């Protein structure tokens, strides 16, 4: 969608929309962590989630920039798409009962 925005105002609206989405999803993610984590592990589970999120914010663009400079930006999008498809296929093949069993221990 960012390709369609050729003006600063359009890009600002796009970023604002992303912020609204993020503001809705992040508390829901924390609620899921609290729901599925044991009471002894809740604090650590939330801190691991926050730490991995911040690490991804730093490492993702860094790795994407290195790969994009080395192999081309198309390769970065190809790897990202294949990774997301692989993750979706893995979750689909595991089934919801198996995933619930893994989450609850």
N, C-alpha and C positions, 0 to 999 in steps of 0.2 A: 504494500500500500504506500510505502514511502516513495516509491518510484513515481507515483501519480502526483505527488505534491511538488510543484515547481515554485512555490511561493512560501515565504517564511510563516505566514499566518496559517496556511494549510498544514505545514509541518508542526506548528504549535498545537493545532487542534488534534492532530494525530497523536502527539506525545501526551496531551491531556487525556485523551481517550485511553491510552495505554495506562496512564496513572490511575484512572478510575477502575480499570480492570484489575490492576495489581492490588489496589486498595480493597477490592472485594474478595480476591482469591487468597491473599496472604493470611488474613484472619481465619478463613475456612481451613486452610492448611494447618495452622496452629491448633485449631479445634480438633481436627482429625488426629493430630499427634497426641493431644491430651486424651482423646477418647481411647486410642489403641495402646498407649504406653502404660506400663504399670506405674503405680504411685511412686515407687522408689526410683524409677528411671525417667520420670517426666521432665525434670529439670535438665537432665543431660540430653534427652531427646530433642527438646526445643533448642537448646544451645547447639547441638549438632546440626539441626536444620538451619539455624541462622548462620553458623560458620560455613557450612557448605554452600549456602546461597551467596554469601559474600565472596567466597573463594571462586565460585563460578562467575561472578561479576568481573573479577580480575583476570582469571585464567582464560575464560572464553574468548574475549576480544584479543588477548595476547596471542593465544594459539591460532585463532583465525587470521590474525594479521601476519604471523610468521608463515603459515601455510599459504595464505593468499599471495604473499610476496614471492614465495618459493615456487609454488605450483600453479598459481592463478586463482582468481576469485571464484571462478566456476567450480573448481575443485572443493572449495570450502562449502559452497551450497550443496554440492553433491554429497559430501560426507555428512553434513548436517541432516539432509533429507533421509539418507540411508540409515543413520543412527536413530532418527525418530521412527522410521518404519520398523526397524529392528526392535525397538522398545515396545512399540504397539503390538507387533507380532508376538513377542515374548509374553506380554501381559495377557493377550488373547488366548494363547496356547496354554497358559497356566490355568486358566479358568478362575472364576471369582471365588469358589470355595477354597481352592488351594491358596489363593492370595490372602483370603481372610485368615486361613490357618497360619500362614507365615507371619502375618501382622500381629495376631494375638498370641502367638507362641505356642 
